Amino acid sequence: MKILETLQEKIEHLQISLSDDENRKKVLIIAFGILLFLVVILILILCLSPKKEEAQLPENEYEITEYFYSPSSPEITDDYMYSRVPQQKWSEEEANEHITLPTEKMLDELKTANDKLIKDILEASP
């Protein structure tokens, strides 16, 4: 309880000292100075912090030196790649091989399926 009483006395003393206009100005100037100092420190920290570098792809530690004999299976096609060297960007040929742009028919089918799903959800809601 002694700590609480001491704290209460200090708060009362601060209130009394702030009632004077000159003391209030001093406290405001000190508070503004501290705030300005903290803002300058924050700006310095943000400006001087190290920039994030782009993630680098890991080096390929292993290389296939011999042909890999895979078991024959209908799930594995002849053009299946068991490993490849990762690259930062795909070539135009690789992009065309792996990405299929949707046709108008595909978009219509997707729209129909979405409309049906929305209708089913709305019919099921109370």
Secondary structure, 3 states (H helix, E strand, C coil): CHHHHHHHHHHHHHHHHHCCHHHHHHHHHHHHHHHHHHHHHHHHHHHHCCCCCCCCCCCCCCCCCCCCCCCCCCCCCCCCCCCCCCCCCCCHHHHHHHCCCCCHHHHHHHHHHHHHHHHHHHHHCC
